[in-house]
């Protein structure tokens, strides 16, 4: 018995040792596999950044700086590897799929930047024709490199296929428990991370991780966040689908202008459009008084209001509507056409007036890369763009060029232009934040018992900026009145200013930002900005009500005495019924609202449907309606853009 018990005890001890060694071996394999996967994720990020930047310079700073999200990107790729390995059932198998999917777009991004000075966006996949046109250019410029690239791609595909087959035989298999644990851990973390990647909303966690969606400057967006994170920010913008029923037949069925455009030759009136940064009427605030009135000229010459689709920022989206007559309502929520979609010549007021012999010029006293304006203005047909890089040194208010200085530059340029001209200017002085000491002296006294001293000082700074914008308009009108040729001036604010708790403390709004869905009265309260449409010969165009920026081309072309199939035809018919075309609701002239019109399932008004067809046709489609609705585009499209 003793012997048997001794043997039994020895056997149990031996089995325990074997089990312990087995557990240590399993733990070691687990640790080694995950360390290897983490190193593989790190190598993937390094290679991706190297390919996207064309250099290793800056990659170490991206990965090691606590102010940059490089290691967050590494951990995200690591989680993707872990989850995908679980789906394949073998360790490291995911690398054969995910690594090429990361490296190839990074390589293409570098090639695109060399030819088009812009990184790769997911929305570029919407422009297959443009990419196809770029290939011969690349081939002609470097034929040997192009041939080598083609052969290299074929070899790479063959190698990947071979490695996938080989990997199924030799990569370590994962147990059912291991696969389940990987998925239970990785998938929730990946899902939580994806929830942070909506660039149109603020995220505290994302901010703490130093992931900053810089949609206004994609070069910096890609530099700061890295290629993969910046590319992910742009993914939602690529989901642009053709409206149901779009095709040549439906475009041909749309009625153009009631009278032929050639019947009206226009008056050769000069046109100056000024989009004034954050221009708004602060006297709308309750429990607050201003002395004197900060905007007497604008008030006396008011044509109505602009219904801005934005609040506190996203200036480029308002600008896009005002120049093209197209609407953000038909584009993905959070998208920025200037960044994602303007990839080919598009019709605009600039192309229209250029076709009439006008000089077309844009002005903005900041750098041309901001909102991609340098490229966009060229695509929209402006003949020149005066930016901070080629403007004379101008007086500033704080960090921003003054409205007065910009107005003087517009007048100086106009006086030197003999031909009729179309000028479009974007001011800068009204930009926030509204620091206390921006102005040497505030001439507008602000009284409000509801505001803290800090917010009252901020509002006083803002009101002084409005006063100077108003004075600049007066100076422009005084100059225009003395000219022999008629001058049309259009002034509007792009959105309400980011005044923060000024709104909540005065009770103007329940939150520091405007709502996106509400009644007509609330939406107008939180989205209306001043609008002036004035002619030196015909005076103010009055009682226009509250109109979308996309309606402005109709009023400009009509006031200048021209007819156009789209601007006065399609937009003209639309403006007779609808004042506001917003993604969340349509507002008729009688203030009747159609909330959630695009998603309610109810039949869409043919006017809106045709409008959307033509916009898609020009921005993403085949251009079926170019000849009938945008004849001025024909010559531009026949000449390849530079």
DRENTI-618583 format. One line per field, with one value per residue (C-alpha): residue number from 0; chain; x, y, z. Coordinates in nm, 4 decimals. Each point is the difference from the previous one (the first is absolute). Layout:
N
seq NUM,...
mol A,...
X X,...
Y Y,...
Z Z,...
***
This chain:
642
seq 0,1,2,3,4,5,6,7,8,9,10,11,12,13,14,15,16,17,18,19,20,21,22,23,24,25,26,27,28,29,30,31,32,33,34,35,36,37,38,39,40,41,42,43,44,45,46,47,48,49,50,51,52,53,54,55,56,57,58,59,60,61,62,63,64,65,66,67,68,69,70,71,72,73,74,75,76,77,78,79,80,81,82,83,84,85,86,87,88,89,90,91,92,93,94,95,96,97,98,99,100,101,102,103,104,105,106,107,108,109,110,111,112,113,114,115,116,117,118,119,120,121,122,123,124,125,126,127,128,129,130,131,132,133,134,135,136,137,138,139,140,141,142,143,144,145,146,147,148,149,150,151,152,153,154,155,156,157,158,159,160,161,162,163,164,165,166,167,168,169,170,171,172,173,174,175,176,177,178,179,180,181,182,183,184,185,186,187,188,189,190,191,192,193,194,195,196,197,198,199,200,201,202,203,204,205,206,207,208,209,210,211,212,213,214,215,216,217,218,219,220,221,222,223,224,225,226,227,228,229,230,231,232,233,234,235,236,237,238,239,240,241,242,243,244,245,246,247,248,249,250,251,252,253,254,255,256,257,258,259,260,261,262,263,264,265,266,267,268,269,270,271,272,273,274,275,276,277,278,279,280,281,282,283,284,285,286,287,288,289,290,291,292,293,294,295,296,297,298,299,300,301,302,303,304,305,306,307,308,309,310,311,312,313,314,315,316,317,318,319,320,321,322,323,324,325,326,327,328,329,330,331,332,333,334,335,336,337,338,339,340,341,342,343,344,345,346,347,348,349,350,351,352,353,354,355,356,357,358,359,360,361,362,363,364,365,366,367,368,369,370,371,372,373,374,375,376,377,378,379,380,381,382,383,384,385,386,387,388,389,390,391,392,393,394,395,396,397,398,399,400,401,402,403,404,405,406,407,408,409,410,411,412,413,414,415,416,417,418,419,420,421,422,423,424,425,426,427,428,429,430,431,432,433,434,435,436,437,438,439,440,441,442,443,444,445,446,447,448,449,450,451,452,453,454,455,456,457,458,459,460,461,462,463,464,465,466,467,468,469,470,471,472,473,474,475,476,477,478,479,480,481,482,483,484,485,486,487,488,489,490,491,492,493,494,495,496,497,498,499,500,501,502,503,504,505,506,507,508,509,510,511,512,513,514,515,516,517,518,519,520,521,522,523,524,525,526,527,528,529,530,531,532,533,534,535,536,537,538,539,540,541,542,543,544,545,546,547,548,549,550,551,552,553,554,555,556,557,558,559,560,561,562,563,564,565,566,567,568,569,570,571,572,573,574,575,576,577,578,579,580,581,582,583,584,585,586,587,588,589,590,591,592,593,594,595,596,597,598,599,600,601,602,603,604,605,606,607,608,609,610,611,612,613,614,615,616,617,618,619,620,621,622,623,624,625,626,627,628,629,630,631,632,633,634,635,636,637,638,639,640,641
mol A,A,A,A,A,A,A,A,A,A,A,A,A,A,A,A,A,A,A,A,A,A,A,A,A,A,A,A,A,A,A,A,A,A,A,A,A,A,A,A,A,A,A,A,A,A,A,A,A,A,A,A,A,A,A,A,A,A,A,A,A,A,A,A,A,A,A,A,A,A,A,A,A,A,A,A,A,A,A,A,A,A,A,A,A,A,A,A,A,A,A,A,A,A,A,A,A,A,A,A,A,A,A,A,A,A,A,A,A,A,A,A,A,A,A,A,A,A,A,A,A,A,A,A,A,A,A,A,A,A,A,A,A,A,A,A,A,A,A,A,A,A,A,A,A,A,A,A,A,A,A,A,A,A,A,A,A,A,A,A,A,A,A,A,A,A,A,A,A,A,A,A,A,A,A,A,A,A,A,A,A,A,A,A,A,A,A,A,A,A,A,A,A,A,A,A,A,A,A,A,A,A,A,A,A,A,A,A,A,A,A,A,A,A,A,A,A,A,A,A,A,A,A,A,A,A,A,A,A,A,A,A,A,A,A,A,A,A,A,A,A,A,A,A,A,A,A,A,A,A,A,A,A,A,A,A,A,A,A,A,A,A,A,A,A,A,A,A,A,A,A,A,A,A,A,A,A,A,A,A,A,A,A,A,A,A,A,A,A,A,A,A,A,A,A,A,A,A,A,A,A,A,A,A,A,A,A,A,A,A,A,A,A,A,A,A,A,A,A,A,A,A,A,A,A,A,A,A,A,A,A,A,A,A,A,A,A,A,A,A,A,A,A,A,A,A,A,A,A,A,A,A,A,A,A,A,A,A,A,A,A,A,A,A,A,A,A,A,A,A,A,A,A,A,A,A,A,A,A,A,A,A,A,A,A,A,A,A,A,A,A,A,A,A,A,A,A,A,A,A,A,A,A,A,A,A,A,A,A,A,A,A,A,A,A,A,A,A,A,A,A,A,A,A,A,A,A,A,A,A,A,A,A,A,A,A,A,A,A,A,A,A,A,A,A,A,A,A,A,A,A,A,A,A,A,A,A,A,A,A,A,A,A,A,A,A,A,A,A,A,A,A,A,A,A,A,A,A,A,A,A,A,A,A,A,A,A,A,A,A,A,A,A,A,A,A,A,A,A,A,A,A,A,A,A,A,A,A,A,A,A,A,A,A,A,A,A,A,A,A,A,A,A,A,A,A,A,A,A,A,A,A,A,A,A,A,A,A,A,A,A,A,A,A,A,A,A,A,A,A,A,A,A,A,A,A,A,A,A,A,A,A,A,A,A,A,A,A,A,A,A,A,A,A,A,A,A,A,A,A,A,A,A,A,A,A,A,A,A,A,A,A,A,A,A,A,A,A,A,A,A,A,A,A,A,A,A,A,A,A,A,A,A,A,A,A,A,A,A,A,A,A,A,A,A,A,A,A,A,A,A,A,A,A,A,A,A,A,A,A,A,A
X 0.0000,0.2826,0.1706,-0.3190,-0.0692,0.3552,-0.0346,-0.3350,0.1387,0.3033,-0.2227,-0.2227,0.2989,0.1359,-0.3360,-0.0169,0.3436,-0.0987,-0.3203,0.1916,0.2545,-0.2871,-0.1665,0.3267,0.0492,-0.3504,0.0547,0.3362,-0.1507,-0.2809,0.2454,0.2389,-0.2798,-0.1449,0.3397,0.0726,-0.3419,0.0653,0.3409,-0.1661,-0.2541,0.2816,0.1879,-0.3200,-0.0480,0.3658,-0.0154,-0.3362,0.1243,0.3238,-0.1870,-0.2579,0.2578,0.2727,0.2505,0.0623,0.0355,-0.2742,-0.0997,0.1836,-0.1607,-0.3408,0.0548,0.1795,-0.1403,-0.2673,-0.1798,-0.0450,-0.2229,0.2609,-0.0134,-0.3804,0.0226,0.2392,-0.2333,-0.2971,0.1807,0.1067,-0.3650,-0.0941,0.2725,-0.1179,-0.3649,0.0737,0.2340,-0.2873,-0.2252,0.2658,0.0749,0.3771,0.2491,0.1611,-0.2295,-0.1684,0.3280,-0.0146,-0.3273,0.0162,0.3586,-0.0473,-0.3339,0.1871,0.3110,-0.1601,-0.2188,0.2984,0.2103,-0.2791,-0.0317,0.3640,-0.0413,-0.3085,0.1775,0.2812,-0.2441,-0.2988,0.1526,-0.2727,-0.0060,-0.2199,-0.3620,-0.2515,-0.2190,0.2651,-0.1506,-0.3023,0.2168,0.1175,0.0099,0.2365,0.2257,-0.0009,0.1002,0.2850,0.1535,0.1136,0.1542,0.1978,0.0987,0.1166,0.1963,0.1764,-0.0652,0.2615,-0.1253,-0.3579,0.0928,0.1925,-0.2952,-0.2377,0.2287,0.0553,-0.3736,-0.0470,0.2899,-0.1359,-0.3446,0.1549,0.2137,-0.2984,-0.1993,0.2909,0.0467,-0.3700,0.0136,0.3286,-0.1324,-0.2947,0.2493,0.2684,-0.1370,-0.0908,-0.3651,-0.2135,-0.2165,-0.3739,0.0480,0.2821,-0.2080,-0.2960,0.2114,0.1643,-0.3363,-0.1567,0.2869,0.0842,-0.3407,-0.1479,0.3189,-0.0033,-0.3693,0.0663,0.2838,-0.2113,-0.2640,0.2618,0.0697,-0.2913,0.1770,-0.3211,-0.0452,0.2183,0.1416,0.1641,0.1802,0.1232,0.1247,0.1906,0.1574,0.1200,-0.1930,-0.1116,-0.2077,0.1377,-0.2440,0.0719,0.3665,0.0444,0.3767,0.0260,-0.2729,0.2125,0.3228,-0.1340,-0.2282,0.1962,-0.1176,-0.2296,-0.1870,-0.0392,-0.1163,-0.2556,-0.1329,-0.0785,-0.1684,-0.3582,0.0296,0.0507,-0.3514,-0.1546,-0.2549,-0.1777,-0.3611,-0.2439,-0.0991,0.2991,0.0877,0.0069,-0.3767,-0.0972,0.2534,-0.1395,-0.3516,0.0901,-0.1302,0.2637,-0.0601,-0.3381,0.1645,0.3228,0.3107,0.1223,-0.3028,0.1411,0.3473,0.0290,0.1135,0.3722,-0.0445,0.2969,-0.0708,0.1680,-0.1010,0.1335,-0.0394,0.0638,0.1516,-0.2448,-0.2084,-0.3183,-0.2321,0.0976,-0.2977,-0.2124,0.1335,-0.2517,0.0841,0.2783,0.0285,0.2514,0.0803,0.0265,-0.1553,0.2969,-0.1458,-0.2005,0.0990,-0.0831,-0.3308,-0.1010,0.0811,-0.1223,-0.1344,-0.0979,0.2056,0.2270,-0.0987,0.3387,0.0280,0.2860,0.0673,0.3203,0.2218,0.0124,0.0156,0.0950,-0.3352,-0.1904,0.2431,-0.0498,-0.3749,0.0271,0.2385,-0.1483,-0.3702,0.0343,-0.1138,0.1723,-0.3403,0.0738,0.3438,0.0993,-0.0412,0.3276,0.1553,0.1947,-0.0276,0.3081,0.2060,-0.1654,-0.1888,0.1375,0.2291,-0.0922,-0.1225,-0.3374,-0.2427,-0.0212,-0.0758,0.3642,-0.0313,-0.3308,0.1299,0.3282,-0.2072,-0.1507,0.3426,0.0400,0.3231,-0.0506,0.2092,-0.0160,0.1371,0.0805,0.2682,0.1210,0.2107,-0.1301,0.0266,-0.2729,-0.3150,0.1924,-0.1072,0.3017,-0.1061,-0.3738,-0.0096,0.1824,-0.2543,-0.2844,0.1362,0.1542,0.2702,0.2032,0.0052,0.1441,0.1054,0.2365,0.2871,-0.0423,-0.1869,0.1785,0.0573,-0.3279,-0.1042,-0.1230,-0.2415,0.1702,0.1258,-0.2395,0.0014,-0.2495,-0.3130,0.0996,0.3342,-0.1649,-0.2640,0.2715,0.1751,-0.3244,-0.0564,0.3610,-0.0244,-0.3382,0.1322,0.2760,-0.2418,-0.1483,-0.2211,-0.3126,0.0983,-0.1341,0.1806,-0.0573,0.1565,0.0129,0.0826,0.1994,-0.0352,-0.3151,0.1652,-0.0064,0.1112,-0.0955,0.2771,-0.0400,0.2853,-0.0388,-0.0918,0.1810,-0.3394,-0.3477,-0.2500,-0.3068,-0.1164,-0.1511,-0.2287,-0.1354,-0.0705,-0.0228,0.3559,0.3131,0.2756,0.2003,-0.2890,-0.0983,0.3562,-0.0131,-0.3315,0.1384,0.2922,-0.2380,-0.2318,0.2941,0.0857,-0.3579,0.0202,0.3145,-0.1513,-0.2968,0.2283,0.1831,-0.3283,-0.0841,0.3395,-0.0539,-0.3461,0.1207,0.2722,-0.2471,-0.2438,0.2670,0.0718,-0.1454,-0.0573,-0.2618,0.1412,-0.1879,0.1100,-0.1043,0.0950,-0.0899,0.1193,0.1124,-0.1304,-0.0674,0.3163,0.1396,-0.0886,-0.0304,-0.1824,-0.1069,-0.2943,-0.0953,0.0496,-0.2247,-0.2546,0.0327,0.0671,-0.0192,0.3469,0.3245,-0.0564,-0.3030,-0.2374,-0.0229,-0.3646,-0.2696,-0.3006,0.0327,0.0063,0.2786,0.2027,-0.0220,0.0961,0.3124,0.1015,-0.0903,0.2712,-0.0267,-0.0461,0.0419,-0.0551,0.0459,0.0511,0.1539,-0.2677,-0.2996,0.0382,-0.0747,-0.1735,-0.2490,-0.2176,0.1777,-0.0686,0.2336,0.1745,0.2576,0.3486,-0.0722,-0.2678,0.2447,0.1130,-0.3607,-0.0265,0.3444,-0.0466,-0.3569,0.0957,0.2878,-0.2583,0.0909,-0.1965,0.1514,-0.1487,0.1103,0.0577,-0.3195,-0.1855,0.0289,0.0928,-0.2554,-0.2846,0.1252,0.0135,-0.3633,-0.1040,0.2883,0.2011,0.2218,0.1394,0.1571,0.0928,-0.2400,-0.2926,-0.1336,-0.1615,-0.2535,-0.0567,-0.2942,0.2235,-0.1625,0.2614,0.0719,0.2148,0.2076,-0.1165,0.2836,-0.0577,-0.3727,-0.0912,-0.2466,0.0163,0.2641,-0.1087,0.1049,0.1658,0.2316,0.0547,0.1034,0.2248,0.1748,0.0319,0.1798,0.2326,0.0993,0.0364,0.2574,0.1862,0.0141,-0.1957,0.0460,-0.0810,-0.3106,-0.1377,0.3145,-0.0884,-0.3562,0.0422,0.3662,0.1079,0.2852,0.1564,0.0378,0.3144,0.1591,-0.0588,0.1509,0.3290,0.1716,0.0483,0.3539
Y 0.0000,0.2320,-0.0726,0.0513,0.3235,0.1126,-0.0694,0.1787,0.3084,0.0102,-0.0324,0.2818,0.2238,-0.0808,0.0708,0.3310,0.0954,-0.0915,0.2033,0.2982,-0.0205,-0.0248,0.3065,0.1941,-0.1052,0.1151,0.3316,0.0411,-0.0704,0.2438,0.2697,-0.0554,0.0023,0.3232,0.1675,-0.1031,0.1304,0.3304,0.0315,-0.0810,0.2786,0.2421,-0.0981,0.0453,0.3545,0.0872,-0.1302,0.1663,0.3383,-0.0410,-0.0738,0.2761,0.2667,-0.1154,0.0298,-0.1296,0.3571,0.0713,-0.3651,-0.0332,0.3201,-0.1304,-0.3226,0.1302,0.3474,0.0021,0.2707,-0.2285,-0.3086,-0.2323,-0.2672,0.0104,-0.0890,-0.2855,-0.1408,0.0291,-0.1957,-0.2529,-0.0556,-0.0425,-0.2632,-0.1825,-0.0050,-0.0979,-0.2807,-0.1361,0.0029,-0.1794,-0.2414,0.0401,0.2436,0.2556,-0.0965,0.3427,0.1715,-0.1369,0.1874,0.3056,0.1080,0.0335,0.1746,0.2569,0.0394,0.0256,0.3077,0.1637,-0.0528,0.1352,0.3008,0.0900,-0.0345,0.2187,0.2687,0.0098,0.0740,0.1665,0.1324,-0.1658,-0.3226,-0.2946,0.0136,-0.2847,0.2215,-0.0202,-0.3366,0.1958,0.1456,-0.3074,0.1919,0.2583,-0.2703,-0.1758,0.3279,0.0367,-0.3382,0.1030,0.3146,-0.2061,-0.2447,0.2771,0.1714,-0.3170,-0.2876,-0.2357,0.0601,-0.0578,-0.3296,-0.1027,0.0929,-0.2091,-0.3016,0.0526,0.0024,-0.3254,-0.1596,0.1220,-0.1452,-0.3335,0.0053,0.0783,-0.2856,-0.2370,0.1226,-0.0396,-0.3635,-0.0532,0.1768,-0.2342,-0.2838,0.1472,0.2898,-0.1089,-0.0923,0.1577,-0.2015,0.0719,0.1562,0.2228,0.1162,0.0798,0.1948,0.2016,0.0972,0.0818,0.2333,0.1536,0.0609,0.2204,0.2071,0.0382,0.0943,0.2571,0.1479,0.0210,0.1936,0.2702,0.0476,0.2265,0.3267,0.2037,-0.0516,0.0733,-0.2900,0.0493,-0.3353,0.0682,0.3392,-0.1605,-0.2420,0.2998,-0.1166,0.3261,-0.0074,0.3002,-0.0158,0.3609,-0.0832,-0.3533,0.0289,0.0669,-0.2548,-0.2731,0.1264,0.0222,-0.3053,-0.2184,-0.1446,-0.2744,0.2103,0.2970,-0.2320,-0.1480,0.3487,0.0459,-0.3377,0.1147,0.2678,-0.2575,-0.1381,0.2052,-0.2048,0.0975,0.1041,-0.2734,0.0351,0.2127,-0.0334,0.1769,-0.0292,0.1751,0.2767,0.0547,0.0251,0.2940,0.3278,0.2722,0.3762,0.1119,0.2472,-0.0573,0.1309,0.1666,0.2297,0.1852,0.1450,0.1478,0.3487,-0.0725,0.1054,-0.0633,-0.2472,-0.0129,-0.2771,0.0229,-0.2904,0.1616,-0.2307,-0.0706,0.3077,0.0023,0.2493,0.0015,0.2231,-0.3141,-0.1069,0.0402,0.1786,0.1896,0.3539,0.1513,0.3666,0.1067,-0.2502,-0.2101,-0.0515,0.3060,-0.0314,-0.3699,0.0567,0.2878,-0.2033,-0.3396,-0.2308,-0.2703,-0.2751,-0.2812,-0.3345,-0.1539,-0.3800,0.0321,0.1496,0.1490,-0.1432,-0.2053,0.3198,-0.1885,-0.1806,0.3290,0.1309,-0.3121,0.0572,0.3735,-0.0443,-0.3087,0.0087,-0.3617,-0.1166,-0.1821,-0.1570,-0.2581,-0.0950,-0.2246,0.1562,0.1505,0.0113,0.2995,0.0266,0.2214,-0.2800,-0.3163,0.0624,0.2870,-0.2107,0.1193,0.3227,0.0926,0.2686,0.3072,0.3698,0.0471,-0.2218,0.1638,0.3565,-0.0969,-0.1282,0.3501,0.1614,0.0884,-0.0024,-0.2452,0.0275,-0.1308,0.1733,-0.1427,0.1523,-0.3365,-0.2793,-0.1765,-0.3506,0.0746,-0.1936,-0.0984,0.3299,0.0241,-0.3140,0.0479,0.3504,-0.1273,-0.2812,0.2498,0.2109,0.3008,0.1525,0.1127,-0.0235,0.2700,-0.1606,0.0920,-0.1337,0.2544,0.2878,0.3093,0.0205,0.1024,0.1504,-0.2535,-0.0195,-0.2351,-0.2903,0.0612,0.2350,0.2808,0.0317,0.3572,-0.1090,-0.2721,0.2421,0.2452,-0.2797,-0.0950,0.3641,0.0391,-0.3111,0.1073,0.3431,-0.1672,-0.2346,0.1402,-0.2965,-0.0946,-0.2135,-0.2568,0.0164,-0.2405,0.0862,-0.1836,0.2202,-0.1066,0.2662,-0.1471,-0.3345,-0.1220,-0.0264,0.3520,0.0919,0.3092,0.2094,-0.0548,0.3665,0.3023,0.1521,-0.1485,0.2586,-0.2143,-0.0005,-0.3322,-0.0174,-0.3264,-0.1040,-0.3620,-0.0315,-0.0667,0.2560,-0.2405,-0.0666,0.3663,0.0860,-0.2717,0.1339,0.3556,-0.1145,-0.1750,0.3035,0.2249,-0.2354,0.0221,0.3798,0.0004,-0.2471,0.2331,0.2991,-0.1923,-0.0683,0.3694,0.0873,-0.2511,0.1369,0.3616,-0.0904,-0.1892,0.2926,0.2147,-0.2477,0.0291,-0.3725,-0.1665,-0.1888,-0.2781,-0.0716,-0.3133,-0.0309,-0.2888,-0.1736,-0.3600,-0.1126,0.1166,0.0758,-0.2485,0.2132,-0.2953,0.0723,0.3439,-0.1831,-0.1979,0.2833,0.2346,-0.2754,0.0268,-0.3726,-0.2917,-0.1176,0.1560,-0.1417,0.0130,-0.2891,-0.1865,-0.1005,0.2299,0.2078,0.2622,0.2845,-0.1614,-0.0916,0.3528,0.1415,-0.2136,0.0007,0.3381,0.2488,0.3440,0.0237,0.3082,-0.0048,0.3529,0.1701,0.3418,0.0724,-0.1963,0.0136,-0.2753,-0.3232,-0.0161,-0.2560,-0.3145,-0.1694,-0.2698,-0.1813,-0.2754,0.0917,-0.2203,0.2491,0.2910,-0.0785,0.0416,0.3485,0.1068,-0.1179,0.1317,0.3430,0.0228,-0.0346,-0.3460,-0.3206,-0.3404,-0.3479,-0.0973,0.3198,0.1795,-0.3002,-0.2878,0.2150,0.2611,-0.2512,-0.1456,0.3415,0.0666,-0.2789,-0.0658,0.2540,-0.2510,-0.3337,-0.1641,-0.3645,-0.0254,0.1977,0.1976,0.3346,0.1408,0.3695,-0.0040,-0.1545,-0.3395,-0.2565,-0.3456,-0.1611,-0.3070,0.0305,-0.2187,-0.2906,0.0095,-0.2262,0.2532,0.0919,0.2634,0.3157,-0.0217,0.3422,-0.1373,-0.3261,0.1765,0.2345,-0.2972,-0.1801,0.2959,0.0444,-0.3662,0.0108,0.2781,-0.1060,-0.3787,-0.1089,-0.0105,0.3644,-0.0818,0.3487,0.2048,0.1166,0.1048,0.1352,0.1058,0.0807,0.2153,-0.3231,-0.1604,0.1867,-0.0532,-0.3740,-0.0280,0.1385,-0.2273,0.1766,0.0588
Z 0.0000,0.0938,-0.3246,-0.1893,0.1877,-0.0644,-0.3668,-0.0018,0.1722,-0.2274,-0.3024,0.1174,0.0627,-0.3428,-0.1628,0.1860,-0.1262,-0.3545,0.0311,0.1382,-0.2822,-0.2482,0.1470,-0.0089,-0.3592,-0.0906,0.1781,-0.1718,-0.3423,0.0767,0.1051,-0.2908,-0.2556,0.1308,0.0303,-0.3582,-0.1093,0.1784,-0.1685,-0.3312,0.0617,0.0836,-0.3170,-0.2039,0.1297,-0.0637,-0.3568,-0.0632,0.1178,-0.1924,-0.3217,0.0522,0.0879,-0.2369,0.2842,0.3504,0.1210,0.2487,0.0478,0.3321,0.1253,-0.1052,0.1943,0.3086,0.0634,0.2754,-0.1992,-0.3000,-0.0341,-0.1544,0.2701,-0.0078,-0.3678,0.0836,0.2645,-0.2371,-0.2708,0.2650,0.0981,-0.3653,-0.0392,0.3130,-0.1076,-0.3598,0.1098,0.2069,-0.3066,-0.2096,0.2842,-0.0285,0.1491,-0.2350,-0.2883,0.0092,-0.0854,-0.3533,-0.0546,0.2234,-0.0648,-0.3797,0.0608,0.2105,-0.2154,-0.3436,0.0769,0.1715,-0.3124,-0.2224,0.2285,-0.0548,-0.3772,0.0063,0.2031,-0.2546,-0.2817,0.1676,0.3274,0.2057,0.2052,-0.0879,0.1204,0.0063,-0.2183,-0.2732,-0.0796,-0.1251,-0.2726,-0.1847,-0.3265,0.1434,0.1422,-0.3366,-0.1656,0.2472,-0.0904,-0.3538,0.1458,0.2490,-0.2752,-0.2331,0.2739,0.1203,-0.2419,0.1426,0.3516,-0.1142,-0.1663,0.3082,0.2163,-0.2095,0.0105,0.3694,0.0685,-0.1920,0.1855,0.3315,-0.0692,-0.0922,0.3143,0.2203,-0.1502,0.0621,0.3576,0.0757,-0.1053,0.1852,0.3082,0.0273,0.0310,0.2260,0.2076,0.3562,0.0353,0.2722,0.2352,0.0179,0.3455,-0.1260,-0.2957,0.2231,0.2508,-0.2784,-0.1473,0.3378,0.0854,-0.3393,-0.1573,0.2787,0.0084,-0.3790,0.0110,0.2713,-0.2020,-0.3157,0.1951,0.0575,-0.3693,-0.0910,-0.0909,0.0174,0.3766,0.3026,0.1999,0.3382,-0.0190,-0.3524,0.1133,0.2907,-0.2458,-0.2049,-0.3048,-0.1611,-0.3222,-0.1902,-0.2880,-0.1029,-0.0699,-0.1279,-0.0320,0.3728,0.0670,-0.1593,0.1580,0.3544,0.0096,-0.2367,-0.3279,0.1299,0.2587,-0.2356,-0.2770,0.2429,0.0820,-0.3664,-0.0538,0.0791,-0.2683,-0.2756,0.0238,-0.2798,-0.1883,-0.3185,0.0647,-0.0897,-0.3640,-0.1024,-0.3681,-0.3340,-0.0485,0.3233,-0.0627,-0.3492,0.1433,0.2266,-0.1387,-0.0434,0.0287,-0.1303,-0.2393,-0.1927,0.1735,-0.3194,0.0051,0.2997,-0.0318,0.3480,0.0895,0.0535,0.3611,0.2262,0.2800,0.3401,0.2398,0.3554,0.2390,0.3370,0.2598,0.2863,-0.0837,0.2081,0.1634,0.3706,0.0875,-0.0335,0.3401,0.2772,0.3289,-0.1810,-0.1381,-0.2435,-0.0410,-0.2743,-0.2421,-0.1234,-0.3489,-0.1168,-0.3685,-0.0198,0.1784,-0.2274,-0.3117,0.1138,-0.2690,0.2459,0.1570,-0.1045,0.1522,0.0726,-0.0015,0.2497,0.3424,0.1380,-0.2755,-0.3209,-0.2039,-0.3155,-0.0121,-0.0118,-0.2585,-0.2126,-0.0147,-0.0678,-0.2930,-0.1671,0.0780,0.1142,0.3431,0.2841,0.0680,-0.2700,0.1359,0.2937,0.3415,0.1192,-0.3449,-0.1279,-0.3800,-0.0228,0.1512,-0.1250,-0.3231,-0.2058,-0.2158,-0.3485,-0.1624,0.1474,-0.1158,0.2201,-0.0136,-0.0978,-0.3088,-0.0918,0.0164,-0.1693,-0.2930,-0.0258,-0.0303,0.3669,0.1963,0.2876,0.3124,0.3570,0.3115,0.3413,0.2278,0.1306,-0.1456,-0.3084,0.1478,0.2531,-0.0959,-0.3156,-0.1586,-0.2285,-0.1865,0.0374,-0.1469,-0.3050,-0.0368,0.0346,-0.2841,0.1747,-0.2154,0.3020,0.3780,0.2237,0.3288,0.2797,-0.2092,-0.2819,0.1681,0.1290,0.3750,0.1652,0.3314,0.2519,0.2869,0.2391,-0.2097,-0.2892,-0.2991,0.0476,-0.2104,-0.0780,-0.1500,-0.2073,-0.1264,-0.1077,-0.1900,-0.1768,-0.0988,-0.1161,-0.2177,-0.1375,-0.0956,-0.2003,-0.1825,-0.3203,-0.0891,0.1940,0.2976,0.2426,0.3333,0.2873,0.3363,0.3311,0.2978,0.3053,0.2698,0.1553,0.0769,0.3586,0.2717,0.1059,0.2388,0.2167,-0.1381,-0.3738,-0.0539,0.1363,0.0789,-0.0083,-0.1258,0.0728,0.3618,0.1088,0.3025,0.1378,0.3572,-0.1142,-0.1273,0.1994,-0.0462,-0.2164,-0.2354,-0.0110,-0.1049,-0.2672,-0.1312,-0.0023,-0.2144,-0.2366,-0.0219,-0.0864,-0.2854,-0.1272,0.0177,-0.2136,-0.2483,-0.0276,-0.0591,-0.2708,-0.1779,0.0168,-0.1496,-0.2821,-0.0749,0.0052,-0.2509,-0.2218,-0.0119,-0.1651,-0.2785,-0.3479,-0.0401,0.2150,0.2971,0.1761,0.3569,0.1875,0.3670,0.2288,0.3142,-0.0262,0.3410,0.3537,0.1989,0.2551,0.3033,0.2358,0.3259,-0.1190,-0.1561,0.3096,0.2497,-0.1987,-0.0595,-0.3756,-0.0400,0.2451,-0.1000,-0.1197,-0.3497,-0.2269,-0.0428,-0.3290,0.0327,0.1368,-0.0976,-0.2716,0.2527,0.2052,-0.3085,-0.1340,0.3376,0.0129,-0.3676,-0.1533,-0.0914,-0.1663,-0.3765,-0.2175,-0.3776,-0.1328,-0.3358,-0.0452,-0.2643,0.1314,0.3753,0.2503,-0.0929,0.2873,0.1718,-0.1148,0.3312,0.1301,-0.2865,-0.0304,-0.1286,-0.3021,-0.1057,-0.0278,-0.3584,-0.1125,0.1480,-0.1260,-0.3590,-0.0137,0.1372,-0.2501,-0.2777,-0.1257,-0.0526,0.0558,-0.0256,0.3520,0.1969,-0.1005,-0.1414,0.2468,0.3014,-0.1027,-0.0012,0.3249,0.1701,-0.0872,0.2355,0.2393,0.1939,0.1794,-0.1167,0.3029,0.0526,0.2959,-0.1350,-0.2913,0.0799,-0.2414,-0.0653,0.2406,0.2715,-0.0377,0.0960,-0.1375,0.2725,-0.0835,-0.3601,-0.1312,0.2417,0.0770,-0.2906,-0.1388,-0.3701,-0.0730,-0.1788,-0.3682,0.0361,0.2687,-0.1852,-0.3207,0.1956,0.1588,-0.3348,-0.1578,0.2969,-0.0024,-0.3779,0.0232,0.3142,-0.0368,-0.3067,-0.3730,-0.0756,-0.2014,0.0612,-0.0575,-0.3501,0.0876,0.3515,0.0205,-0.3571,0.1334,0.1310,-0.3418,-0.0993,0.3411,-0.0124,-0.3489,0.1352,0.2581,0.3318,0.1129
***
